[in-house]
């Protein structure tokens, strides 16, 4: 005896499978976003851009000579972070930059193979000790940030001029 009841079990299973895949995809995307956000929040200022540039070196898409200016600027910003006019001489700035380069090498080494570290090291050393970059930094360094203190004579923060 034939029945006129349609067999919807196949289409029902397909719909359930598609909905399940969509939910799994959203959950996976949310996990990826959370991981990326945790990584970025753990980075120091300018570190994520410097890492991106160093990973391009490791990948072989760029070298110190062929590096785009925006990548070189990103690396220089990272290397210069923490310098101010009170840092001192060219040698002190070079030392600071090379110390920061070492920190960056340690961080990027987590993401690349041993053979890539050689290329990254040579690029970072050439950039961190580049005479032209250091001279440019020396002329553009900000003064050391100081905390404003109340002036007892004028009552104005940060003003040490005598009041009239």
C-alpha positions as CSV (number, residue, x, y, z in Angstrom):
1,X,0.0,0.0,0.0
2,X,1.5,3.3,-1.1
3,X,1.3,6.4,1.1
4,X,1.3,10.0,0.1
5,X,3.4,11.1,3.1
6,X,6.6,12.6,1.8
7,X,9.9,11.4,3.1
8,X,11.5,14.5,4.7
9,X,14.0,12.7,6.8
10,X,16.8,13.3,4.3
11,X,16.2,17.0,3.9
12,X,15.8,17.3,7.7
13,X,19.2,15.7,8.2
14,X,20.8,18.0,5.6
15,X,19.3,21.1,7.3
16,X,20.5,19.9,10.7
17,X,24.0,19.2,9.4
18,X,24.3,22.6,7.7
19,X,23.1,24.4,10.9
20,X,25.6,22.4,12.9
21,X,28.5,23.3,10.6
22,X,27.4,27.0,10.8
23,X,27.5,26.9,14.6
24,X,30.8,25.1,14.6
25,X,32.2,27.7,12.2
26,X,31.1,30.5,14.4
27,X,32.5,28.9,17.5
28,X,35.8,28.3,15.7
29,X,35.9,31.9,14.5
30,X,35.2,33.2,18.0
31,X,38.1,31.0,19.4
32,X,40.4,32.4,16.7
33,X,39.4,35.9,17.4
34,X,40.0,35.4,21.2
35,X,43.4,33.9,20.5
36,X,44.4,36.8,18.2
37,X,43.1,39.4,20.7
38,X,45.0,37.8,23.6
39,X,48.2,37.8,21.4
40,X,47.8,41.4,20.5
41,X,47.0,42.5,24.0
42,X,50.3,40.8,25.1
43,X,52.4,42.8,22.6
44,X,54.3,45.8,23.6
45,X,53.8,49.0,21.6
46,X,54.8,48.6,17.9
47,X,55.7,44.9,18.5
48,X,52.9,43.3,16.3
49,X,53.9,45.4,13.3
50,X,57.6,44.6,13.8
51,X,56.8,40.9,14.1
52,X,54.8,41.1,10.9
53,X,57.7,42.6,9.1
54,X,60.1,40.0,10.5
55,X,57.8,37.2,9.5
56,X,58.0,38.5,5.9
57,X,61.8,38.3,6.1
58,X,61.5,34.7,7.4
59,X,59.1,33.9,4.6
60,X,61.6,35.2,2.1
61,X,59.4,37.9,0.6
62,X,61.7,40.7,1.7
63,X,65.2,41.5,2.7
64,X,66.8,44.5,4.5
65,X,67.5,46.1,1.0
66,X,64.1,45.4,-0.5
67,X,61.9,45.9,2.6
68,X,59.1,48.4,2.0
69,X,59.4,51.7,3.8
70,X,56.4,51.0,6.0
71,X,57.9,47.8,7.3
72,X,61.2,49.5,8.0
73,X,59.4,52.3,9.8
74,X,57.5,49.7,11.9
75,X,60.7,48.0,12.9
76,X,62.3,51.4,13.7
77,X,59.4,52.4,15.9
78,X,59.7,49.2,17.8
79,X,63.5,49.6,18.2
80,X,63.2,53.2,19.3
81,X,60.4,52.7,21.8
82,X,61.7,53.9,25.2
83,X,64.3,56.3,23.8
84,X,64.2,60.0,24.6
85,X,66.6,62.9,24.4
86,X,68.0,61.9,27.8
87,X,69.0,58.5,26.5
88,X,72.3,60.1,25.6
89,X,74.8,59.5,22.8
90,X,74.6,57.7,19.5
91,X,76.2,54.7,21.2
92,X,73.6,54.6,23.9
93,X,70.8,54.7,21.4
94,X,72.5,52.0,19.3
95,X,72.8,49.9,22.5
96,X,69.1,50.4,23.2
97,X,68.1,49.5,19.7
98,X,70.2,46.4,19.7
99,X,68.7,45.3,23.0
100,X,65.2,45.8,21.6
101,X,66.3,43.9,18.5
102,X,67.3,40.9,20.7
103,X,63.9,41.0,22.3
104,X,62.3,40.9,18.9
105,X,64.5,38.1,17.8
106,X,63.5,36.0,20.8
107,X,59.8,36.7,20.1
108,X,59.9,35.9,16.4
109,X,61.9,32.8,17.0
110,X,58.8,31.2,18.5
111,X,57.1,31.4,15.0
112,X,59.9,30.4,12.6
113,X,62.5,27.7,12.0
114,X,66.1,27.8,13.0
115,X,67.2,28.5,9.4
116,X,65.0,31.6,9.3
117,X,66.6,33.1,12.4
118,X,69.9,33.8,10.5
119,X,68.1,36.0,8.0
120,X,66.1,37.7,10.7
121,X,69.2,38.3,12.8
122,X,71.1,39.9,9.9
123,X,68.2,42.1,9.0
124,X,67.6,43.3,12.6
125,X,71.3,43.9,13.2
126,X,71.6,46.0,10.0
127,X,68.6,48.0,10.8
128,X,69.3,48.4,14.6
129,X,72.8,49.7,13.9
130,X,72.1,51.7,10.7
131,X,73.9,55.0,11.1
132,X,71.4,57.0,9.0
133,X,68.5,55.7,11.1
134,X,70.2,56.5,14.4
135,X,71.1,60.0,13.2
136,X,67.5,60.5,12.2
137,X,66.3,59.3,15.6
138,X,68.8,61.5,17.5
139,X,67.3,64.6,15.8
140,X,63.7,63.6,16.3
141,X,63.7,62.1,19.8
142,X,61.1,63.6,22.2
143,X,62.2,65.0,25.6
144,X,61.7,62.8,28.5
145,X,58.1,62.7,29.8
146,X,57.9,64.3,33.2
147,X,55.0,64.3,35.6
148,X,53.5,67.8,36.3
149,X,53.8,68.9,39.9
150,X,52.0,71.8,41.5
151,X,54.0,75.0,41.7
152,X,53.6,76.5,45.2
153,X,54.0,80.0,44.0
154,X,51.5,80.1,41.1
155,X,49.3,77.1,41.8
156,X,49.5,76.1,38.1
157,X,50.7,72.6,37.3
158,X,54.0,72.4,35.6
159,X,54.7,76.1,35.6
160,X,57.8,77.0,37.6
161,X,57.9,80.6,36.6
162,X,57.5,83.0,39.5
163,X,54.1,84.6,39.8
164,X,53.7,88.4,39.5
